[in-house]
Amino acid sequence: MHTFNKLLLGAGAALLLTATGCKKTLDEVPYDFYAPENVYKSADDAEAAIAGVYSDFNSYDWFTKPYWEFLSEDDDHIAGASFALTGIGSGNYLGDYKTPIMFTGPYAVIARANTVLERVPAITMDKTQQNRILGEAHFLRAFSYFTLVKLFGPVPLRTASVTSITDTNIPRSSVSDVYKQIIDDLQQGETLMPYQGDPGSGALGHVNKGAAQGLLAKVYATIGSASLKGAQMTVQGGKDNGFYTYNKDVVAGYEGFDSKQYYQLAKDEAGKLITSGKYSLFPNYMDLWKKSNDNLVEHMFMEQTLAGNTIHSNFVNNYFTSGDLGGRGYLWMDTNFYQQFSPLDDRITKDVTHFWFEDYGNGPFYYFYPRTDSLKYYIVSVNTKTGAKPAKGDTTFARYQNKAQILKYYVPGKPIAPNNSDGNFGATNYPLLRYADVLLVYAEAENELNGNTPDARKYYLQVRVRSNQTATAAQDPLLDPSNLNQLQMRSAIFAERGQELAFESDRRYDLQRWGVYLQTMNQIGLSKQNVLKSRDQRTLLVPLPVAEVLANPSVTQNAGW
């Protein structure tokens, strides 16, 4: 039996026992018994129901910490403290608390979405509002299944509420069947929901037609790349940060798809969103990460958080931000990855902490990054006790530390006190779908269909130029990709996705869908932080929770686990 279904059935049993022991009370006050027919009666009930789906989505049981932490730790671009990377970061999925949550979290959202889709249609209410709520439920169910199929492969497909124990023991559906459901849900969402800001749209933070179109384009591109045969991909990395060209594998479960067909669908869907004019890139890259810009302009779908405590805020600020800015700096950008950026790229010049202090033990100590730019940081370091600035080249106060800590999740707040493990748990909305992603999907699809055309370059360059506005083509050759062949353009778009969407939970998926996950990780082997990046065949899919396999006799475990 699914773990989350056990909880649902247990809650139902408790309500039934209450009803047996308090029949008189329930006869007098029928709303004390929360049966579906008593709950789903009004438009307010429908709004409360969809809010409940978002509540599970944004809970600690999925997105508050486990989702982004799991996916941040499992790729080639991440570095960090050994305690943070020796589990998921080393491919040791079993035993890590996040692994079962990546399975049970989506199913909890799916269960609530199923109830909305079953009960809300019977409510007498404004049709536009009703359609929008149903569209949101379709989207959230699709997002959940998209996460599941990418991580676990074939999974049980559940599109109805659990009404008995026999409903819980169902076998895993094929990858193709899961995608049929995902595509149908997103098409329904696209039809039922208006664009954000149009009449009848939901509040900021709720999904809309644009989010459905963007995610659907991404789904199609995932299928197109995973099923592509006879192709190669060049990836920069490994111990020497060299360029390695791999023969890409067709991903298991995607063999029956027509790659060209799905890339055409991806291009068409991304094209609809682009021509709608509803979204655009922020003119400056760092504007993306201002709290005042959450859910606006480029942000198509974000996890919503609240400040003030560790339950409703987001730990991502705490994990990525340097200590003097209130974080703990447990995860940072690998130095090899840092060196792959153009030197004038805002994503490293402005979105990486280059000079900071840590007030621990015998401190305070000033640190700078990277070593190659050390002189410019020596001359700005200041002695907190005297206010004196050291002479150029003097390392008395500034030390080198090999940590490229990013700023995109920084929330202004009081810096942490010495040895205070709480850190800054400010309200950090986490990006789950951005317009830049959609532009790169269009460029990728166009390149796979027709090669390096002006259209492919146009949408690729919209993203590339935004963060390299002060660079010339001589300084950044990828600002003029006109001479690249199809393989080179494919690899450039792939690399651009890695740089633009760094630490936004996409890199592992991109490596996996292109069939180069094993090759890329094994080229690293043992990282500079002594984290074993090597992977084997079994790590292409994450193991199902042991409790699920034991409780549901209709499912089998993924190979090797």
Buried (B, 14 or more C-beta within 10 A) or exposed (E): BBBBBBEBBEEBEEBEEBBEEBEEEBEEEEEBBEEEEEBBBEBEBBBEBBBBBBEBBBBBBBBBBBBBBBBBBBBBBBBBBEEBBBBBBBBBBEEBEBBBBBBBBBBBBBBBBBBBBBBBEEBEBEEBBBBBBBBBBBBBBBBBBBBBBBBBBBBBBBBEBBEEEEBBBBEBBBBBBBBEBBBEBBBBBBEBBBBBEEEBBBEBBBBBBBBBBBBBBBBBBBBBBBBBEEBEBBBBBBEEBEEBEBEBBBBBBBEEBEBBEBBBBBBBBBBBBBEEEBBEBBEEBBBBBEEEBBBBBBBBBBBBBBBEEBEBBBBBBBBBBBBBBBBBBBBBBBBBBBBBBBEBBBBBBBBBBBBBBBBEEEEBBBBBBBEEEBEEBBBEBBEEEEEEBBEEEEBEBBBBBBBBBBBBBBBEBEBBEEEEEEBBBBBBBBBBBBBBBBBBBBBBBBBBBEEBEEBBBEBBBBBBEBBBEEBEEEEBBBBEBEEBEBBBBBBBBBBBBBBBBBBBBBBBBBBBBBBBBBBBBEBBEEBEBEBBBBBEEBBBBBBBBBBBBEBBEEBEBBEEB
